[in-house]
């Protein structure tokens, strides 16, 4: 089969920025829906008469389903067509969003969230691969930077956007806002997205896909439920044991078969492996901020929720502005140095958070919020460019799926570790178990916050050292 290159097709190149718009819209909505629901959980819990721990599964099921299916849809994109999978995902996500807004009980809401998550996984697994195929090499960093911007905007803007919607409308509109945007993005896509060119009938590793899904579901169910009931409960230990056994069998299977769901040979490429690891670590660190900053601003500093939301929006707004610029620069000078600079800036911001107290001027805290947005903007686009340019065309879908998986796992691990470290440290200082903010003792929260951001700083420094090693050991540019 003669393979045609999208970058050489003048009709496709004419519409390439509109293609990017359609892809970015769904990327934004899919990532936004991982975080926007958190702020609405108390309202949802009261409206459909369920306890708060059950309401939290509205968030958890979305993240778990996405993680379980990203590799499968990445592989399906490589073999059945990325654009085909992306279009199907956009429809499912929009339909799931429509169903989520009806307050007909927890069962329907969880089912609708699962449908929404399947669609989100299909779009997340294929978006970077589509853009890598469509854009010529000298514009790829800028285009992937735009995707990175919308990933960051969606991931971090959830509380702010959700708060604004809830201030004026019922909680259903948190989901329904996706419907008109999804329809517009789908219509744009129908008009300008080209037909897939790299399609094969390569068999799908169904057993590998099943094992990976089992691994993700049991691991993250164990994490989420374990936070409520304790990690040493027999049922939780059983879930972790199943995840471990599934992982061992999965790796042995993937190394043995001809067409694995996860091409483990990709990780032999140091540029790919380091970039994936650093993306994971930085999303973990970002979600330390995402968990702790609202407590600091709203509870400790008594800032109204809407103003706290505006302050937190500094992060994604700065990143959205910076990421395309960083992508364009990386197209000219190479991405490695920029990723290192971005990580250093993120690390400095963690020091700022770690030293913040009740007396810290709010303008100074917001400066550090902007600094972490600047660092992420400089880091993410070049890092995505490294990931997607390190693999052959036939593996772009899998690479995009792994990149998205690193982000989603970073979100889940970041939320879980941040809450565990924060409340454990607060409990140490309080002298008893702590599971929530203590209004009478803001100093205990500040002490716990310092410990949590110390851990976050350590995570950022690990990523910085790894990336620094890559920068100083890279071959000289010709």
Helices and strands as residue ranges (DSSP letters): G 6-8, H 10-14, H 16-32, G 38-40, H 41-47, H 52-55, H 57-80, H 82-100, H 106-134, H 137-166, H 173-192, H 206-229, H 234-256, G 264-268, H 270-294, I 295-300, H 305-333, H 336-355, H 362-389, G 393-395, H 396-430, H 442-472
